Amino acid sequence: MRTFGFGRPDGDENDPSHQWALHIQCSWRFQVQERIITGLADWYEPCLEEMADSESDLELEGVLQNARFSDLFGPAQERQATRNHTPGFIVESAEASPSGDLLIKLSGGYELIAFPHGSRVEYWRLFQRGIAGSHCVCGVAVGVDKST
């Protein structure tokens, strides 16, 4: 599962009313102008090609997915989630299809796309941190359920 966080650029990041989380449990990719920057499979790739044939611990040495996000958002603190430390990447629109595809368009032409690849699982969920009942869950049993 990959978690993405969203919040108001002018908001207090500790204020839960300004924080949304997206848990993606299906295939996904982050792209700009139809060029893939990273996606689900990059979690299993080392960030340095010379590590590909070694038996090094990817979690300790680094995975390509995190390296690509650090290039865009700035370096992550040790053992913390990747965070956007830039003024960019503002959500411009979001849409979900009846089959569970999710498209989030961000400023600068960036897109986060989730596309389900199974028939019996939860695909993704969007919720406001710290606010009970703010979940929008998408999965095969529920379709897109906006339990707000």
Secondary structure, DSSP 4 states (H G I P E B T S, - for coil): -EEEEEE-TTS-TT-GGGEEEEEE-SEEEEEETTEEEEEGGGGGSBSSGGGTTS---HHHH-BHHHHHHHHHH-PPPTTS-----SS---EEEEEE-TTS-EEEEEGGGEEEEEE---SSSEEEEEEETT-TT-EEEEETTTEEEEE-
